[in-house]
Amino acid sequence: MLNKIIRLTAGIAIAGVIINAVALDNGLVKTPPMGWNSWNCFGANINEKQIKEVADAMVSSGLKDAGYVYLNLDDNWMAKSRDANDNLRADPDRFPGGMKALGDYIHSKGLKFGIYGDRGTETCYFRDNFKELDTKSGSVGREIKDAKTFASWGVDYLKYDNCLANGATMQKDYEKMRDALANCGRDIVYSICAWEFQPWMPKTGNLWRTTTDILNIWKKTNEWSWGILDIIDLNEPRAPYAKPGAWNDPDMLQIGNYRNGGPNDNEYRSHMSLWCIMAAPLILGNDIRNMKQITREILLNKEVIAINQDSAGIQGTRIKSSNGLDIWCKPLGSKDGTTKAVGLFNRNSNTANITVNFSDIGLSGTVTIRDLWEKKELGVFTGSYTMQVSSHGTNMLMISSQPVTGSIAKPLKTITGFLCRTKMDANSIEIVPSGIGSSYRIALFTPDGRLIYCKNKVAGNLQVKVETRSVYLVSILYENGVAEKKMVAFY
């Protein structure tokens, strides 16, 4: 089992500064985990029927096919006491079938089963609502027992909270559960929820919360509230610690939770954009059984999701900020590659123009730009590009300067519009040319400019096998000198 081996990677130097990037490597979540958690929309009011409905909706809505596979129960799934053998157990009234049966149902839908625990004596909800009871709902001193219980239920993901716990033993307690999970007989993703970042967390968990709880607001209104904007700024400086299998977690998504006014759709789109650029876990927190069309469009935009799921696992950062206008950049494929995801983020209350200089994102010469929210090619540009961005909005761009060499260079005319599809079941990109010319030459490049496929004198449609989820450049040259280029995300 992968989880029986814990490997630690060495520290690295970033921008001349040595970062302690020792990280847990248990082979899990090599791209940021995607799924759903019960807390943001249901709080403590969860039950078996409701969770099964959510599992059904994750499939019927297309969320599972888009990559959202973890269905995670948060606090208050457990009974108010352990069983006679001191084991955690499900609340018998709200979860009459028990956790094993619920996990089996979730797995039958092609999903993964996540659960909640706490490193202290009681979970947060039990601490606040059942002070008179000694529920022993926390796992302190019972880490091995509880990890084996979770494994026996088929749990795939553990969110491990920080209530009623000794602050002096935080690191030790989280390491105990890490080791217990590594020896429980099942691969379980380990999510540390201690409400702040500590340098030891990357070697302990697969993901770790970098902030306090996110609220369904745009910006904080008092000392104890944290909105989307606040959490973006708290999470961004931790970028050097992120890597495949180890992720900064700025908390769950609030997209689609319109309660009490909440953020507007434009702000929710920024929420999704910046979480994707920051390579953050995409854990939904809305009632997916009833979603507005705009919520579906935000959550199911596969081109935006592909930025988050890029196999290089690089967390994007803010590279420029002036007068409330930000430019964010996430390298794709490799740190020094020739394709970048760029977010133009307007913090202000009025629409504004934002200009990205290609030299600022490490590109030179002629580039191609694609608008990922509008799903359209914007054209070929040199030097810089200026775009209007709405108040609190974020425009997501894919900018590439990949060279096209050989006979594909210097076409007589460049056109756009040929159809290029991905096929998940066949791990292939299907090329459907526009039909200009009797045959064509095709080249397929990775985001860092590496040629991985080339074929001459192709007639009709073609399927090209690819090995990894990423973004590719497809280039076609017809016999008459007409060329087509298109970025395609395989997810």
C-alpha positions in Angstrom: 0.0 0.0 0.0 1.2 3.5 -0.8 0.2 4.7 2.6 2.7 2.4 4.3 5.6 4.4 3.1 6.2 8.0 4.0 8.9 9.7 1.9 10.3 13.2 2.7 11.7 15.4 0.0 14.6 17.7 0.6 14.5 21.5 0.9 14.7 23.7 -2.2 15.9 27.2 -3.0 13.4 29.6 -4.5 14.5 33.1 -5.6 17.7 32.7 -3.7 16.0 31.9 -0.4 16.1 28.5 1.1 12.6 27.2 1.8 12.0 24.3 4.0 10.0 22.4 1.4 10.2 19.0 3.1 6.9 17.4 2.2 4.8 14.3 2.9 4.8 12.0 -0.2 2.4 9.2 0.3 1.5 9.0 -3.4 -1.8 10.7 -3.1 -3.5 13.8 -4.6 -0.7 14.6 -7.1 -3.1 17.4 -8.3 -5.2 19.4 -5.9 -8.1 17.4 -4.5 -11.6 18.2 -5.9 -14.9 17.4 -4.2 -17.6 18.6 -1.8 -17.9 19.2 1.9 -21.1 19.4 4.0 -20.2 22.3 6.3 -20.6 25.5 4.3 -24.2 24.8 3.3 -25.5 22.3 5.9 -23.4 23.0 9.0 -24.0 20.4 11.6 -27.4 19.4 10.2 -26.4 16.4 8.2 -28.0 13.0 7.7 -27.8 9.9 5.7 -30.6 10.6 3.2 -29.2 14.1 2.5 -25.7 12.8 1.9 -26.9 10.1 -0.5 -28.8 12.8 -2.4 -25.6 14.8 -2.7 -23.8 11.7 -4.0 -26.5 11.3 -6.6 -26.3 15.0 -7.6 -22.5 14.9 -7.9 -23.0 12.3 -10.7 -26.1 13.7 -12.4 -24.8 17.3 -12.4 -21.5 16.4 -14.2 -19.4 17.4 -11.2 -17.9 13.9 -10.9 -16.9 13.8 -14.5 -15.3 17.2 -14.1 -13.1 15.9 -11.4 -15.0 16.6 -8.2 -14.8 13.1 -6.6 -14.4 13.5 -2.8 -17.7 13.6 -0.9 -16.6 14.7 2.6 -18.7 14.7 5.8 -17.8 17.4 8.2 -18.5 17.7 11.9 -21.4 16.1 13.8 -21.7 12.8 11.9 -20.8 10.8 15.0 -22.9 9.7 18.0 -22.6 11.5 21.4 -20.6 8.6 22.8 -18.3 5.9 21.6 -19.4 2.3 21.6 -18.6 -0.3 24.2 -15.2 -1.0 22.7 -14.3 2.7 22.7 -14.8 3.0 18.9 -16.2 6.0 17.1 -19.7 5.4 15.7 -22.3 7.1 13.6 -25.2 8.9 15.1 -27.9 6.1 15.1 -30.8 8.4 14.3 -29.3 10.5 11.5 -27.1 7.8 10.0 -29.1 4.6 10.8 -27.2 2.5 8.2 -23.8 3.4 9.7 -20.7 4.8 8.1 -19.6 1.6 6.3 -22.8 1.4 4.4 -22.7 5.1 3.5 -19.2 4.7 2.3 -20.2 1.8 0.1 -23.0 3.9 -1.4 -20.6 6.8 -2.1 -18.1 4.4 -3.7 -20.9 2.8 -5.8 -21.3 6.2 -7.5 -17.6 6.3 -8.5 -16.9 8.8 -5.7 -14.5 8.8 -2.8 -15.6 9.0 0.9 -14.3 11.7 3.2 -14.8 12.1 6.9 -14.1 14.6 9.7 -12.1 14.1 12.9 -10.4 16.2 15.6 -7.0 16.0 17.3 -8.5 17.1 20.7 -10.8 15.6 23.2 -14.0 16.8 21.5 -14.9 18.0 18.0 -15.7 21.7 17.5 -19.4 21.2 17.3 -19.5 18.9 20.4 -17.4 21.4 22.3 -19.8 24.2 21.6 -23.1 22.3 22.0 -22.6 19.4 24.5 -20.3 20.8 27.2 -22.1 18.6 29.8 -21.2 15.4 27.9 -17.9 13.5 27.8 -18.4 12.4 24.2 -14.8 11.5 23.4 -15.5 12.6 19.8 -11.9 13.7 19.4 -9.1 11.3 18.6 -6.4 12.4 21.0 -4.8 9.2 22.5 -6.8 7.1 20.1 -5.2 7.9 16.8 -4.3 4.3 15.8 -7.8 3.0 16.8 -9.6 5.7 15.0 -7.5 5.5 11.8 -8.2 1.7 11.7 -11.9 2.5 12.2 -11.9 4.9 9.3 -10.1 2.4 7.1 -12.7 -0.3 7.9 -15.4 2.1 6.7 -13.7 2.7 3.4 -12.7 6.3 4.2 -10.5 8.0 1.5 -10.0 11.4 3.0 -9.7 12.7 6.6 -10.2 16.4 7.6 -8.5 16.6 11.0 -9.6 19.7 13.1 -8.0 21.4 16.0 -10.6 22.0 18.8 -10.2 21.3 22.6 -6.6 20.4 22.0 -3.3 21.3 23.6 -1.6 24.0 21.7 1.9 22.9 22.9 1.4 19.4 21.3 -0.1 20.5 17.9 2.7 19.2 15.7 3.1 16.0 17.7 -0.6 15.3 17.6 -0.9 15.8 13.9 2.2 13.6 13.3 0.6 10.9 15.4 -2.5 10.8 13.1 -0.2 11.0 10.0 1.6 7.9 11.2 -1.6 6.1 12.2 -3.1 6.7 8.7 0.2 5.4 7.1 -0.3 2.1 8.9 -4.1 1.7 8.8 -4.1 -0.5 5.7 -5.8 2.0 3.4 -4.8 5.1 1.3 -6.3 8.1 3.1 -5.7 11.7 2.1 -4.7 13.7 5.2 -6.1 17.3 5.5 -4.8 19.3 8.4 -7.3 21.9 9.6 -5.4 24.0 12.2 -6.6 27.4 10.9 -3.1 28.7 10.2 0.1 27.6 8.5 3.1 26.1 10.3 6.4 25.2 8.6 6.1 21.5 9.8 2.8 21.0 8.0 4.1 20.1 4.5 5.9 17.1 5.9 2.8 16.0 7.8 -0.3 16.4 5.6 -1.3 16.3 2.0 -3.0 19.6 2.5 -3.1 22.1 5.3 -5.3 25.1 6.1 -3.5 28.4 5.7 -6.3 30.5 7.2 -9.2 30.7 9.5 -12.7 29.7 8.3 -13.9 31.3 5.1 -17.3 33.0 5.3 -19.8 33.7 2.5 -18.7 37.3 2.2 -16.4 39.2 -0.2 -14.4 41.1 2.5 -14.1 40.9 6.3 -16.4 43.1 8.3 -15.0 42.5 11.8 -12.1 40.9 13.6 -13.6 37.4 13.5 -14.8 37.3 9.9 -12.7 36.4 6.8 -14.0 36.8 3.3 -12.8 35.6 -0.1 -10.6 38.7 -0.6 -8.9 38.4 2.8 -8.1 34.7 2.4 -6.6 35.2 -1.1 -4.0 37.6 0.4 -3.3 35.3 3.4 -2.8 32.2 1.2 -0.7 33.7 -1.6 2.7 34.0 0.4 2.7 30.3 1.1 3.2 29.4 -2.6 6.8 28.0 -2.2 5.5 25.1 -0.1 3.0 23.8 -2.7 3.9 20.8 -4.9 2.2 17.6 -6.2 0.8 15.7 -3.2 1.1 18.7 -0.8 -1.2 21.8 -1.1 -1.9 25.0 0.7 -5.6 25.0 1.6 -7.3 28.4 1.8 -10.5 26.6 2.8 -13.6 25.5 0.9 -15.4 27.2 -1.9 -18.4 29.4 -1.1 -19.5 29.6 -4.8 -23.3 29.3 -5.1 -24.1 30.0 -1.4 -26.4 33.1 -1.9 -27.6 33.3 1.7 -27.8 36.7 3.3 -26.9 38.5 0.2 -23.4 36.9 -0.1 -21.0 37.7 -2.9 -22.3 38.2 -6.4 -21.6 36.0 -9.4 -18.7 38.1 -10.5 -17.1 37.7 -7.1 -17.8 34.0 -7.1 -16.1 33.8 -10.5 -13.0 35.5 -9.0 -13.2 33.0 -6.1 -12.9 30.1 -8.6 -10.3 31.9 -10.7 -7.9 32.7 -7.9 -8.3 29.3 -6.2 -7.4 27.6 -9.5 -4.4 29.9 -10.1 -3.2 29.2 -6.5 -3.4 25.4 -7.1 -5.8 25.2 -4.1 -8.0 22.2 -3.3 -11.4 22.7 -5.0 -13.8 21.5 -2.3 -17.3 22.7 -3.0 -19.5 24.0 -0.2 -22.9 24.7 -1.9 -26.1 22.7 -2.1 -25.3 21.0 -5.4 -28.8 19.4 -5.5 -30.1 22.8 -6.4 -27.7 25.0 -8.4 -28.3 28.1 -10.6 -27.1 27.8 -14.1 -24.4 30.5 -13.5 -23.1 28.4 -10.6 -22.9 25.3 -12.8 -21.0 27.3 -15.4 -18.5 28.6 -12.9 -17.9 25.2 -11.3 -17.9 23.1 -14.5 -15.6 25.3 -16.7 -13.2 22.6 -17.6 -10.6 25.0 -19.1 -10.4 26.8 -15.8 -10.3 23.5 -13.8 -7.4 22.3 -16.0 -5.3 25.2 -14.8 -5.9 24.1 -11.2 -5.2 20.5 -12.1 -2.0 21.1 -14.1 0.4 18.2 -13.5 3.4 20.5 -12.6 1.5 21.5 -9.4 3.0 25.0 -9.3 1.0 27.5 -7.1 0.5 30.8 -9.0 1.4 34.1 -7.4 0.6 37.8 -7.7 3.4 39.2 -9.8 2.2 42.8 -10.0 -0.3 45.0 -8.0 -1.0 48.7 -8.5 -4.0 50.8 -7.4 -6.1 47.7 -6.7 -5.3 46.0 -10.1 -3.5 42.7 -9.8 -1.8 40.4 -12.3 -1.4 36.8 -11.2 0.6 34.1 -13.0 0.7 30.3 -12.8 3.3 28.5 -14.9 1.9 25.4 -16.7 3.9 22.3 -17.4 7.1 23.6 -15.8 8.4 26.6 -13.9 10.2 28.0 -17.0 7.8 26.7 -19.6 6.3 28.8 -22.4 2.7 28.6 -21.4 1.2 30.6 -18.4 -2.2 30.9 -16.8 -2.7 34.6 -16.1 -5.4 36.2 -13.9 -6.3 39.9 -14.3 -7.9 40.7 -11.0 -9.7 44.0 -10.3 -10.1 44.7 -6.6 -11.8 48.1 -7.2 -15.5 49.1 -7.3 -15.3 50.3 -10.9 -14.4 48.6 -14.2 -10.8 49.1 -15.2 -8.2 48.2 -17.8 -5.4 45.9 -16.8 -2.3 45.5 -19.0 -0.1 42.4 -18.8 3.5 42.8 -20.1 4.6 39.5 -21.5 8.1 40.0 -20.1 6.7 40.2 -16.6 5.4 36.6 -17.0 8.7 35.3 -18.5 7.6 35.3 -22.2 9.0 37.1 -25.2 8.2 37.5 -28.9 4.8 36.7 -30.3 2.3 35.0 -28.0 -1.2 33.5 -28.5 -3.9 34.3 -25.9 -7.1 32.4 -25.0 -9.8 33.7 -22.8 -10.7 30.8 -20.5 -14.0 32.1 -19.2 -15.3 33.2 -22.6 -13.7 30.0 -24.1 -12.4 31.8 -27.2 -9.1 32.6 -28.9 -8.2 36.3 -28.6 -5.4 36.3 -31.2 -1.7 36.8 -31.6 0.1 39.7 -29.7 3.5 41.1 -29.1 4.8 43.0 -26.0 1.7 43.3 -24.0 -2.1 42.9 -23.8 -4.7 45.1 -22.3 -8.2 43.9 -21.2 -11.1 45.5 -19.5 -12.0 43.8 -16.1 -15.2 44.4 -14.2 -15.4 45.4 -10.6 -14.2 42.5 -8.3 -13.8 40.4 -11.5 -11.0 38.2 -12.7 -10.3 37.5 -16.3 -8.5 34.2 -16.9 -6.1 33.9 -19.8 -3.8 31.3 -21.2 -0.8 32.9 -22.8 1.7 30.9 -24.8 4.8 31.7 -26.8 5.5 28.2 -27.9 7.6 28.1 -31.1 6.3 26.1 -34.0 9.2 24.9 -36.1 10.0 23.2 -39.4 7.4 23.3 -42.2 4.7 24.6 -39.8 6.5 28.0 -39.5 5.6 31.0 -41.6 2.2 29.9 -43.0 0.6 31.9 -45.8 -2.4 32.5 -43.7 -3.4 31.7 -40.1 -7.0 30.8 -39.3 -8.8 29.6 -36.2 -11.9 27.5 -35.6 -11.0 23.9 -36.2 -12.6 21.6 -33.7 -10.3 19.8 -31.2 -11.8 17.5 -28.6 -10.5 15.5 -25.7 -11.6 11.9 -24.9 -11.1 10.9 -21.3 -12.0 7.2 -21.9 -9.4 6.9 -24.6 -6.8 9.2 -23.1 -6.6 11.0 -26.4 -7.1 14.3 -28.2 -9.3 14.0 -31.3 -8.3 16.3 -34.1 -11.2 17.3 -36.5 -9.7 19.6 -39.1 -11.6 22.3 -41.0 -11.1 20.5 -44.2 -8.8 23.0 -45.9 -6.6 21.0 -48.3 -6.6 17.4 -49.1 -4.1 16.4 -46.3 -2.3 18.1 -43.5 0.8 17.9 -41.2 0.1 17.9 -37.4 2.3 18.7 -34.4 1.5 18.5 -30.8 3.5 20.4 -28.1 3.5 20.3 -24.3 3.2 23.5 -22.3 7.0 23.8 -22.0 7.4 23.7 -25.8 8.4 20.0 -26.1 7.3 18.3 -29.4 5.6 15.0 -28.4 3.8 14.1 -31.7 4.3 14.8 -35.3 2.8 13.2 -38.4 2.8 14.1 -42.1 0.1 13.6 -44.8 -2.8 13.0 -42.5 -6.2 12.8 -44.1 -9.4 13.2 -42.1 -9.8 13.0 -38.3 -7.0 11.8 -36.1 -6.7 10.7 -32.4 -3.5 11.4 -30.6 -2.7 9.5 -27.4 -1.6 11.6 -24.4 -0.3 10.3 -21.0 -1.1 13.1 -18.6 -3.7 15.7 -17.8 -2.3 19.0 -19.1 -2.7 21.7 -21.7 -1.4 21.1 -25.2 -0.8 23.2 -28.3 -2.1 21.6 -31.5 -0.7 23.0 -34.8 -1.8 22.0 -38.3 -0.3 22.9 -41.7 -2.3 22.2 -44.8 -0.8 21.5 -48.3 -1.8 24.9 -49.5 0.1 26.7 -46.7 -2.9 27.5 -44.5 -2.2 26.9 -40.8 -4.4 26.4 -37.7 -3.3 26.5 -34.1 -5.3 25.8 -30.9 -4.7 25.3 -27.2 -6.5 22.3 -25.9 -6.9 21.3 -22.2 -7.0 17.6 -21.5 -8.6 16.9 -18.2 
